[in-house]
C-alpha cells in the first residue's frame, strides 16, 4: 500500500484542457418538473428489466416499475407521479435503442409510501444492506452503470474464497473535461459521500477506505477531508490527467497494484465505486430513496447558461437544455457524457439514464472535422496509451479488416479512453478504429 | 411503434454524430515539421556563417528541389499534393547539412530527387519511408561521387581533413576543443557546430517532438564502445563533437518513420546506432560512421519493433506468479 497521499498517478495518458470553469462554480439546482419521462428498462450493464406496470397504470415517484430476476441487473423506478402512456423502444443517452416506459407527469410529485423510511446503519445486517441497494436500483454513476449490489456481492464472494478485497476506493477523479457534477456532489454533500463509503466498508468488512480526487478540485478534497475526520478514510489527491478516473488507473495510482490483463479490480484486491454512486447509496440507506434522479452537468460553449442540475431520470435532453438558456448559437454536437468517451446524440427527445453524467454541447466551430492525414509513426499514441498498446498498428489492421492481427496486437485490452485519437497529430481516428476492431473480434467469438 | 424521427425536434441536418473522442489536441504534422525547421535554424545560420554563401546556396537548392520533387511525384502518382506539411523542407535542410560546402548544385538536386522520389514517395510517402531520406541520399551521393562527397573544406575555404580523418590517419593537427564546439572546423556544412545543434535539440526535446532517450543513448553508447574498442579517452571528445554524431543522434536517428515506436525498441535502436558508429570509426575503413549506422538500424527497425512489443498493462510473464 502506498504511503503517499498526494499527486498520485499512473503511466501514460494525456493532459486535456479541462474546461470545467464554465460550470464548476455553479451550485446544484433542482431541475424543473419534466412533463413526460421515458424510463429505460435497461439503464445498466447486465440483463434488461421487464416492465411491472401496464399502459394506463398510475404510478408514484420512486415506485418500482421494472425489474429482473437476473443476477446482474438493477430495477428501475418512476421519477414522476402520473400515468403510464406507452412502453416502446427509444434511443437513450446510452446510444442504444431499448424499451422505455413513457410516463406523463401529473405535476403532483406524489411520493411512493416506501420513501422516507429511515434506517440506522449500525442496526442493518449485511443482507438488509444489500437488499436496500438492490431495491434502490443503484448502478455505477460514473458512466459504467454496473449494478452496485452485483458488484458488492461479487466482491464479497471474492472475500469468501480467500482473495479478500483490501482496498475500497471512491472515485472522485472526474477526469473527463467539462464535467463537474461529481465535483459539486463532493463539495456540497461530502457527508453523504463519506457515509456511502462507510456503508460499502461495512458490507465488505474493510477497515480502511480511500476517496481519490484529481488535484484540480482542491476544495472538494478539503471538504471530504473535513467530513472524514476521525474516520478510517483517507482522501488522496491524484494528478490531473486523463483517464485518471478509469478504475484500473485509479487502483494503480492509489495502491500501486496492476489489475491483471483480462482481470477485474477484484483481482487487484480492490473495489472502486464513483462518489456519486456513494451519494446515491447514502440516500438509499438514510431515506430509503431509490435512484430516480441524479446530478448532471449541462455545459459547453454551445449552451447559454451552463449548470449542474438535479434531473429526474428519463427527462429528455431537450427539456434539460431548455432550462439552461437553450443553445448558444448553432449547436454542432450534443454529447451525453464527457468529450473523451461520451456518446454523440442526434435528437433532443433522447431521455437520460442513470449513468448519464453530463450533456455537453459543442459549437459548430468546435465540431469541425479535421482532415485525416497519413500516420507519421511519431509514436505519440504509444506513449499516451494507458494500457501500453500500439494504437497505430491496431487501427491500421482494423481499417484493413485484418482483425486477427488486431487481436494479436491486443485490441481487446483497449479501454476506449480515446487518448490516442486525441493526441494524434495526423488526426487519425485511432480509438474509433480500435473500437470497431473490438466489436468485430467479439462478434466472431460468439 | 413510434419512430423517433417523426416525433422529435429534428436536428439531423445540423448535428454531427460521430464516435468518441469528440475533441482533438492542437498537434499537427505541419507543426511538428515546423518545430524541426525552427530547431535547425541556429545550425543553418552557423553553416552560412562558417561556410559562406556556398552553404546558403546548398540549403536553398536542396529545399527548393525537395519540395519541387515532392509536388511533382505526388501529382504523377495521383496523390494529394501535401507539400504544406513541410516534411520535404526538413528533408531538404538535412540533406544540405550532409553535403560538403563546395558540392556542385546538380549533385544537391540529384540528392534531393533521390531522397524524395526513391526513398520517400515510392515507398508510400510521409511515414512510410523505411530509411531516413536525407541519409539514404547522402549514401547514394557518396557512392556515386565519392570524390566530391569527401572533399571537405575548412571554413576558411582551404581543402582540409576533418578532425575524425586526422584521428583515423594519424597525420595532421586537431583543432582546439573550443573550435570543435563552436563549429569552426572541417566537415559537411551542418554537422560542425555542436553548440548550435544542441540549442535546436533542446528546443525539440522541450516541445516533445523528439524522445531524448534516442540521442542520449546513441551518444553515450558510441562513447562507451569507442573506449571498449581502444580509443584513447583524451580523443573521445573529438569523436563526440566531430563527425556528425550530434547532428545524427538528435536530428536523423529520431526520424519517426525509420525508427521504432516502442519504448524498448527505441533504446535498442539507439544502442545499435552507437555500437555500429564506434565499430565503423575504429575498425572500418571510413573515418565516419554515423550515417551508415543509422541507415543499418533503420533497416533493422521493423524487426526490433516486432521483438519489443510492449507488455500490456497487467500482463504477467508466463512463469511469473502473481
Interface residues (C-beta under 8 A of the other chain):
Chain A: X14 X16 X86 X88 X89 X90 X91 X177 X248 X258 X259 X260 X261 X262 X263 X318 X330 X331 X332 X333 X334 X335 X339 X340 X341 X342 X343 X344 X345 X346 X347 X348 X349 X360 X362 X364 X366 X367 X369 X370 X373 X374 X375 X376 X377 X378 X379 X380 X382 X383 X386 X387 X388 X389 X390 X392 X409 X410 X413 X416 X418 X421 X422 X423 X424 X425 X426 X427 X429 X431 X432 X435
Chain B: X1 X2 X4 X5 X7 X8 X9 X10 X11 X12 X14 X15 X16 X17 X18 X19 X20 X21 X22 X23 X24 X25 X27 X28 X29 X31 X32 X82 X85 X87 X124 X125 X126 X127 X128 X211 X256 X257 X261 X262 X263 X266 X309 X310 X311 X312 X313 X314 X315 X316 X322
